[in-house]
Structure formats: structure tokens, C-alpha cells
Amino acid sequence: MDKKEIKAVHDDDLETLLSNLNILNDVKSGKKKCRFCGCVIDLDNLEAIFPDSGDIKFVCSNPECLKQFYLFLEKENV
């Protein structure tokens, strides 16, 4: 079985990470959407952040979106 590295951020550090990426205000103001379903991302439903085509994308906590995210990672061989 291949081992893969997973980078994680604790909830206590999430706002700092988003601020360092210069996207905290956009998340707080509802300007960011889930890459898979299009729902508005907020601090409560944000499950994953990942690079895609030179941009930062988001995944909400919807189980179907998480499934699509895992399939995306497999396809991209991440």
C-alpha cells in the first residue's frame, strides 16, 4: 500500500491559515463556493482547501462533495 502525506490544520488555526492565504475575508463574506456543489463556504462547513488550475478551491462538508474530492485526488494522482 502506498503511503500519502495528508496536511491538516486544526480548527483553532483555520482562520490564521485563511488569513495567510489572503482569503479569510472572502470566506467570511460568502464569496467562496464549494468546487463540487457550488454552495457557499463558511467557517463551519469548510472541509478541505486544495490547489486547482492555479487557484485555491474549497470543499464543503457534504458527504457527496467529499466523495467527489477523493475521486478528484485519485484522478490527479495526488
N, C-alpha and C positions, 0 to 999 in steps of 0.2 A: 504494500500500500504506500502510495506517495504521501509525503507529509507536506503540508502547505502552511505558511505563516499567515495568521489572522491578526490584523491590527485592530485593537479595540480601544474605546475611550469610555471611561466611567461617566455616569450621568453628571457627577459633580464637576467634571471637566469639559462637558459638551459645549457650554456657552463660550468658554475660552478658546476651544478649537475653532468653533464657527467664527468667532471674532478674529482669530489669527488668519483665517481664510477670507476675511472681509465679506462674509455672507450672513452674519448674525442678524443685522437689521432687516435683510431681505426675508429671512426665515420668520422673524418676529412679526413682520408686516404682511405675511401671507403671500409673498411674491414667488416662493419656490413651490414646485409641484412634484409629485411622485413621477418618476420616469416611466412607470408602468401603467398606472391608472389615472394619473392626472389630478388626483386630489391634492388639496393644499397641505403642505408640510408645515407642522409646528413642532415645538419642542417636545410635545407629548407623544406624537405619532412617528417621529423620526427613528427609523431603524438602521439605515445604512447610508453612507456617503461614498461615492466612488467616482473616479475619473472616467469620462467617456467622450471621445472625439474632442479632446482639449477643453472640456467643460466639466464642472462639478455637477453630478447628478445625485438624486435622492431617492430613497425607497421608504415607503410608509410601512406601517405595522400590519397591513392587510396580509393575511397568510398567502393569498394568491400572488400578490406582488412579490413577497419574499421568495416564493417558488420560482417565479419568473426571473428574479435576480440570480438565484442559484443556477438556473439554466443558462442565463447570460454569462455568468462566470465560467461555467463549463465550456461553453461555446468559444469564449475568448481565451480559454486555457489559462485563466488567472489563478 
